[in-house]
Amino acid sequence: MNINLREITKDNWVDMIDLDITKEQENYVALPSEAIAASKFYDHYINRGVYLGDKPIGFIQYYPNHEGGKPNEIFIDQLLIDASLQGQGYGSEAVKLVLAEIKQLEGFNSVSICYVEGHDIMKPFFERFGFKVVDQDEFDETIMELHYT
């Protein structure tokens, strides 16, 4: 599987806008266009396109969790694979790549993610990578963390 992550730039951001999610998923994940737009207000947000070879197939956004009061933690805010390609292992490969990238960043020792209540398929998905449930927040989001050294 030739999955790779690429920085989102002025040359490839349109690739991300063309990604689709299912109607049901609209309740659980932001569209890449919304996430990329929001990231322009925060210098510390990192956007990555997920590519199969040269074909854009997904989007990931993460950032240091300063707002959450956890300066040694990276928060994966967005993860999506195009609806037509879900269930084929591309999301798992993308998570492996982004976790490897995050672990190279200095000063961080944990990663957190969340999923919205009702999108419970994400719990076993993230547990495969060692994430554990730690909290349920005021927005009905389940928070999961992965610690590493």
N, C-alpha and C positions, 0 to 999 in steps of 0.2 A: 504494500500500500504506500503510495507516494504522497503522503499527507505532509504539508508544510505550513508554517505560519508566516505571514508577511505583515509588516507594518502597514497601517492604513495611511495612505498619502493622497495628495491631490490627483495622482495618476490612477489610483485604483478604488477610491471610495465609492464610485458609482457601481462597481462590481457588487458591493455589499448591499446596496439599495435594492438590487434585483433579486435578492434572496427571499424565499417565501417561507412562511410558517402556516400551520393549519389554523382554521378558524378557532378551534378550541384553544390553541396555544396563545392566541392573542390576549387571553386573560392572565398569562403567566410570564411572558417575556416581551421586552420592548423590541420594536423593529430596529434593525441596525441604523436606519436613518435617524431615529430618535436618539439612540445611544451615542452615535457619532456627534450629533448636534450638541447634546448635553456635555460631551467631553471637551468641547471647545471653550467651556467656561472653567475648566479645571486642568491646570497644566500637568498634574500627576496622573491623569487617566491614561491608560495604555490600551490602544485598540489593535487587534490583530485579525487579519483575514485568514480563514482556513481555506487552503487550496488543495485540490487533488491534482497533482502536477501543476498545470497552469489554469485549471478551472476553479473559479471561486465556488466554494460549497458551504461556507459557514463564517461565523463571526464570534469573536471573544473580546470581552472588555474586562480589564482588571485595574486595580489601583491600591496604593497603600491606604490602610484603613484609618486615616487620620481623623475623619469625622466620627468614627466609632470609638475613638479614644484608645485605639490599639496600634501604636506606631510600629510595632514589629510584625504586623500581620498584613498580608495581601488579601484583598477581597475580590473574588471573581464575581463581577456584577452581571455580566451577560454571557450566555453561551447558547448558540443555536447552530443547527445544521439545516440546510435547505430541506423543506418538507419532502421533496421528491427523493431525497437520499438518506432519510432517517432510517434507523434500524439496520444499517449495513456496517457498523463498526467505526464510522468516521468520527463520531463524537468521542468515542473512547480514545482513539488515536490523537485527536486534538487535545483532549484533557491531558494525556501523557506528555505531549509536547509543551503545553503551557505550564504544567507543573515543573518540568525540567527547566524551562526558561525562568520561572519564578525562583526556583532554588538557586539559581546563579546570581540573584540579586543580593547585595550585601545588606545586612542589618535586619533581615526578616527571618522568622523561625516558625511561622504558621500561615496557613491559607484558610480562608473561610468562604463559604458560598451560602446561598439560601434558595429555598424553593417555596412557592406559594402553595398554601393548603389547597388540595384538590389536584395538584400536579405531582402526586405522590410517587410516580414512577421514577422521579429524580432521586429519591432517597436510596433505593438499592443501587442505582447507577453510581452515585458518588461514594457509597460504602465500598464499592469494589476498589477504590483508590485509597482507602483508609480513612475517609472522612467519617466523623461521628457527630450525631445530633447533640447540640449543647444548649439550645434555647428555642423558644417560640416568641417572636416579637409582637409588638402591638398591631402589626399589619397582617397578621396570620401567616407570617413567613417563618419557616423552620430554618434555623441557622445550624450549619454543620461546619466543623473545623477539622483540619489536618495539621498536626504538629510535626516538625522535622528539625534536625540539627545540622 
